[in-house]
Amino acid sequence: MVYQECKNKKRAKKNTGAKEQCIEGLTIKTAVHVPGFSFESIEDAKDKTKWNAAIAAKKIIPLYEVEELASANTEDTVFEGRRNQYITSTGKKVSTYNSFLSLCSHSALKTYHKSELGLFEFTEDGAIKGVINDDGTVKGQSIVMNVGKRIDPTSDRPASTGVTLNYKDYNEFEDNGAIVRPEGWGADDVYGIFDVTINIVSATSTEIQFTATDGCSGGDEEITSLLAANIIVKDFGGATETVSFVPADSEGIYTVTGTGFANGYTIGLNGVVTQTGTSYETPEPTKIKVTP
């Protein structure tokens, strides 16, 4: 005996009344999240502090400006029978865009090539596109992201990186889409974690002076607001040293003092540091070279 359950679903018809259409604007920026992440509610998805926390925890990764957005959707493949049509392959939702990126930003984006992620989209009219789950939580659309080769600049075009978004199920957004409109912040207020470079100015066995700069090239902007809790000094074996901390002076130079600093000790940020909505991290701590 053969037992088979068909998967075809008959959807209840919805009312169509509408006097004015509420249509979202063009996507101008994206942010991805790790699988399994979601905001607890619509209100949380609109809350900048919740975004900041998720970014600092590396659950959400804001990406770059979206340029030249285009649809690359494919249609269903249909076999024409004598009396009926049969779908032999389901069409897919695919979007492509370019981002004009420096080499180090391209290198960062490339690490997400072929990754399964959730996708939030920021639109030009201040909205964020996502998906609302049955339990009221909010996540991004399920995608696989492909990152293309970097295209060198030409006389009339900056260097660019092509991105292809392969949506795993176009019904996710069409049937359960969430278009939220936060107040007081938007795409221009969301950044990824900035890499910070610790630049040693001087180092002795009792005192280390340094500056801190951020940006993917390690020199975009000087950071002068670090606090004692943000800095960590470690010895050869990775044990944390007890130090005293002096904030940045007028030249942006910080000072830490202690005892027994030696060549090979390291100094860096204490994990991911978030200040006024921006997160920083030292991918590799800086090795100290002591001057006698």
C-alpha positions as CSV (number, residue, x, y, z in Angstrom):
1,M,0.0,0.0,0.0
2,V,1.2,3.5,-0.8
3,Y,0.6,6.3,1.6
4,Q,1.3,9.8,0.5
5,E,0.5,13.3,2.0
6,C,0.5,16.1,-0.5
7,K,2.2,19.3,0.6
8,N,0.0,21.7,-1.4
9,K,-1.5,24.3,1.0
10,K,-4.7,26.2,0.4
11,R,-4.3,29.6,1.8
12,A,-7.2,31.4,3.3
13,K,-8.2,34.4,1.2
14,K,-7.5,37.8,2.8
15,N,-9.4,41.0,2.6
16,T,-8.1,43.4,0.0
17,G,-9.4,46.7,1.3
18,A,-6.9,49.6,1.1
19,K,-7.3,53.3,0.2
20,E,-3.6,54.1,0.2
21,Q,-0.7,51.7,-0.3
22,C,2.1,51.7,2.3
23,I,5.1,50.8,0.1
24,E,8.6,50.7,1.5
25,G,11.5,52.5,-0.2
26,L,14.6,51.2,-2.0
27,T,17.1,49.2,0.1
28,I,20.2,51.3,0.8
29,K,22.1,49.2,3.3
30,T,22.0,45.7,4.7
31,A,22.8,44.0,8.0
32,V,23.1,40.2,8.5
33,H,22.7,38.1,11.6
34,V,23.8,34.7,12.7
35,P,21.3,31.8,12.3
36,G,18.9,31.5,15.2
37,F,19.0,35.2,16.2
38,S,15.8,37.2,16.6
39,F,14.5,40.2,18.4
40,E,12.0,39.4,21.1
41,S,9.3,41.8,19.6
42,I,8.6,44.5,17.1
43,E,9.5,47.1,19.7
44,D,12.8,45.5,20.3
45,A,13.5,45.5,16.6
46,K,13.0,49.3,16.6
47,D,15.2,49.8,19.7
48,K,18.7,51.1,18.9
49,T,20.1,49.9,22.3
50,K,19.0,46.3,21.3
51,W,20.8,46.7,18.0
52,N,23.9,48.0,19.7
53,A,23.9,45.0,22.1
54,A,23.4,42.5,19.3
55,I,26.2,44.1,17.2
56,A,28.6,44.1,20.2
57,A,27.8,40.4,20.8
58,K,28.5,39.7,17.1
59,K,25.0,38.5,16.5
60,I,24.2,41.2,14.0
61,I,26.8,42.3,11.4
62,P,26.0,45.6,9.7
63,L,27.3,45.7,6.1
64,Y,27.9,48.4,3.6
65,E,26.0,50.8,1.3
66,V,23.9,49.2,-1.4
67,E,24.5,50.5,-4.9
68,E,22.9,49.4,-8.2
69,L,20.4,47.1,-6.6
70,A,18.7,44.8,-9.1
71,S,16.4,41.8,-9.1
72,A,17.7,38.5,-10.6
73,N,14.6,36.4,-9.8
74,T,14.0,33.2,-11.7
75,E,10.5,31.9,-12.6
76,D,9.1,28.5,-12.1
77,T,10.0,25.9,-14.7
78,V,6.7,24.5,-16.0
79,F,6.0,21.4,-18.1
80,E,3.0,21.7,-20.3
81,G,0.9,18.5,-20.1
82,R,-2.0,17.7,-22.3
83,R,-4.5,19.2,-19.9
84,N,-2.4,20.7,-17.0
85,Q,0.8,22.5,-16.2
86,Y,3.3,20.9,-13.9
87,I,5.9,22.8,-12.0
88,T,9.2,20.9,-12.2
89,S,11.4,23.5,-10.6
90,T,10.4,26.4,-8.3
91,G,11.6,29.8,-9.1
92,K,13.9,31.7,-6.8
93,K,14.1,35.2,-5.3
94,V,17.6,36.6,-6.0
95,S,18.9,40.2,-5.6
96,T,22.2,41.6,-6.7
97,Y,24.0,44.8,-5.8
98,N,27.4,46.5,-5.6
99,S,29.2,48.2,-2.8
100,F,32.1,50.6,-3.4
101,L,34.7,49.3,-1.0
102,S,38.3,49.8,0.0
103,L,40.5,46.7,-0.1
104,C,40.2,45.9,3.6
105,S,36.4,46.3,3.7
106,H,36.2,43.9,0.7
107,S,38.4,41.5,2.6
108,A,36.1,41.6,5.6
109,L,33.0,41.1,3.4
110,K,34.6,38.2,1.6
111,T,34.7,36.2,4.9
112,Y,30.8,35.9,4.7
113,H,30.9,34.4,1.2
114,K,28.5,31.4,0.9
115,S,27.3,31.9,4.5
116,E,23.8,31.1,5.6
117,L,22.5,34.2,7.3
118,G,19.5,36.3,8.2
119,L,19.1,39.6,6.4
120,F,17.7,42.9,7.5
121,E,17.4,45.6,4.9
122,F,17.4,49.3,5.6
123,T,15.4,51.4,3.1
124,E,15.8,55.0,1.9
125,D,12.6,56.1,3.7
126,G,13.8,54.9,7.2
127,A,12.3,51.5,7.4
128,I,13.8,48.1,8.3
129,K,12.6,45.0,6.4
130,G,12.6,41.6,8.2
131,V,10.3,38.7,9.0
132,I,7.9,38.2,12.0
133,N,7.7,34.7,13.4
134,D,4.6,33.0,14.7
135,D,5.7,33.8,18.3
136,G,6.1,37.5,17.6
137,T,9.9,37.6,17.4
138,V,11.5,39.4,14.5
139,K,14.4,38.0,12.4
140,G,15.9,38.7,9.0
141,Q,15.0,36.9,5.7
142,S,16.9,33.6,5.4
143,I,19.6,34.0,2.7
144,V,22.8,32.6,1.3
145,M,25.2,35.5,0.5
146,N,27.7,35.2,-2.3
147,V,30.5,37.8,-2.5
148,G,32.1,38.4,-5.9
149,K,35.6,39.2,-6.9
150,R,36.7,42.8,-6.3
151,I,36.5,44.9,-9.4
152,D,39.4,47.4,-9.8
153,P,38.6,51.1,-10.2
154,T,38.4,52.7,-13.6
155,S,38.4,56.3,-14.8
156,D,34.7,56.6,-14.3
157,R,33.9,54.1,-11.5
158,P,35.2,53.4,-8.0
159,A,36.5,49.9,-7.0
160,S,33.5,47.7,-6.2
161,T,32.4,44.4,-4.8
162,G,29.4,42.5,-6.2
163,V,27.0,40.8,-3.8
164,T,24.3,38.2,-4.6
165,L,21.6,37.5,-2.1
166,N,19.9,34.1,-2.6
167,Y,16.7,34.1,-0.5
168,K,15.9,30.6,0.7
169,D,12.2,31.1,0.6
170,Y,10.6,34.1,-1.0
171,N,7.3,33.4,0.9
172,E,9.0,34.3,4.2
173,F,8.7,38.0,3.5
174,E,5.7,37.9,1.3
175,D,3.6,36.0,3.9
176,N,5.2,37.2,7.1
177,G,7.1,40.3,6.3
178,A,7.8,43.0,9.0
179,I,8.5,46.5,7.9
180,V,9.3,48.5,11.0
181,R,10.0,52.2,11.2
182,P,12.3,53.2,14.1
183,E,12.3,56.7,15.4
184,G,15.4,58.8,15.8
185,W,17.8,56.5,14.0
186,G,18.3,54.6,10.8
187,A,20.8,53.2,8.3
188,D,23.4,55.9,8.8
189,D,23.6,55.2,12.6
190,V,24.4,51.5,12.3
191,Y,28.0,50.4,11.9
192,G,29.9,47.1,12.2
193,I,32.6,46.6,14.9
194,F,35.6,48.8,14.1
195,D,39.1,47.3,14.3
196,V,41.3,49.3,16.6
197,T,45.1,49.6,16.4
198,I,47.1,50.3,19.5
199,N,50.1,52.4,18.6
200,I,52.9,52.4,21.1
201,V,54.4,55.8,21.7
202,S,56.9,54.7,24.4
203,A,57.3,51.8,26.8
204,T,59.5,51.1,29.8
205,S,59.3,48.5,32.6
206,T,56.9,50.8,34.5
207,E,55.0,52.9,31.9
208,I,53.4,52.4,28.6
209,Q,52.1,55.3,26.5
210,F,50.0,54.7,23.4
211,T,47.4,56.1,21.0
212,A,44.4,54.2,19.5
213,T,43.1,54.5,16.0
214,D,40.1,52.8,14.3
215,G,39.1,51.9,10.8
216,C,39.9,48.9,8.6
217,S,43.3,50.5,7.7
218,G,44.0,51.2,11.3
219,G,44.3,55.0,10.9
220,D,41.0,56.5,10.0
221,E,40.2,58.2,13.3
222,E,41.9,58.7,16.6
223,I,40.0,57.4,19.6
224,T,40.4,59.5,22.8
225,S,37.5,58.3,24.9
226,L,38.8,54.9,26.2
227,L,38.3,54.1,29.9
228,A,40.4,52.1,32.3
229,A,38.0,49.1,32.0
230,N,38.5,49.1,28.2
231,I,42.3,48.4,28.3
232,I,44.0,45.2,29.2
233,V,47.7,44.3,29.5
234,K,48.9,40.7,29.5
235,D,52.2,39.0,30.3
236,F,53.9,36.3,28.3
237,G,51.6,33.6,29.6
238,G,48.4,35.5,28.9
239,A,47.8,36.5,32.6
240,T,46.3,40.0,33.1
241,E,48.5,42.6,34.6
242,T,47.3,45.1,37.3
243,V,47.9,48.6,36.0
244,S,46.9,52.2,36.6
245,F,45.3,54.1,33.8
246,V,45.5,57.8,32.7
247,P,43.0,59.0,30.1
248,A,44.1,60.4,26.8
249,D,45.8,63.8,27.0
250,S,45.4,66.7,24.5
251,E,47.5,64.8,22.0
252,G,45.5,61.6,22.3
253,I,48.1,59.8,24.3
254,Y,47.1,57.3,27.0
255,T,49.3,56.2,29.8
256,V,49.3,52.9,31.8
257,T,51.7,52.3,34.7
258,G,52.7,49.2,36.5
259,T,55.7,47.1,37.4
260,G,57.8,44.7,35.5
261,F,56.6,45.3,31.9
262,A,58.8,43.4,29.5
263,N,59.3,42.7,25.8
264,G,56.5,40.4,24.6
265,Y,53.8,41.7,26.9
266,T,50.7,42.8,25.0
267,I,48.2,45.6,25.3
268,G,44.8,45.8,23.6
269,L,41.1,46.3,24.2
270,N,39.3,44.2,26.8
271,G,37.0,42.4,24.3
272,V,34.4,44.3,22.3
273,V,34.1,47.9,23.7
274,T,30.9,49.9,23.0
275,Q,30.8,53.7,23.4
276,T,27.9,55.9,22.3
277,G,26.5,53.3,20.0
278,T,29.8,52.4,18.3
279,S,31.7,49.1,19.0
280,Y,35.5,48.6,18.9
281,E,37.8,45.6,19.1
282,T,41.5,44.9,18.7
283,P,41.7,41.8,16.4
284,E,45.3,41.3,17.7
285,P,46.8,42.9,20.8
286,T,49.9,45.0,20.2
287,K,53.2,43.5,21.5
288,I,55.2,45.8,23.7
289,K,58.9,46.5,23.1
290,V,60.4,47.9,26.3
291,T,63.1,50.6,26.1
292,P,65.6,50.3,29.0
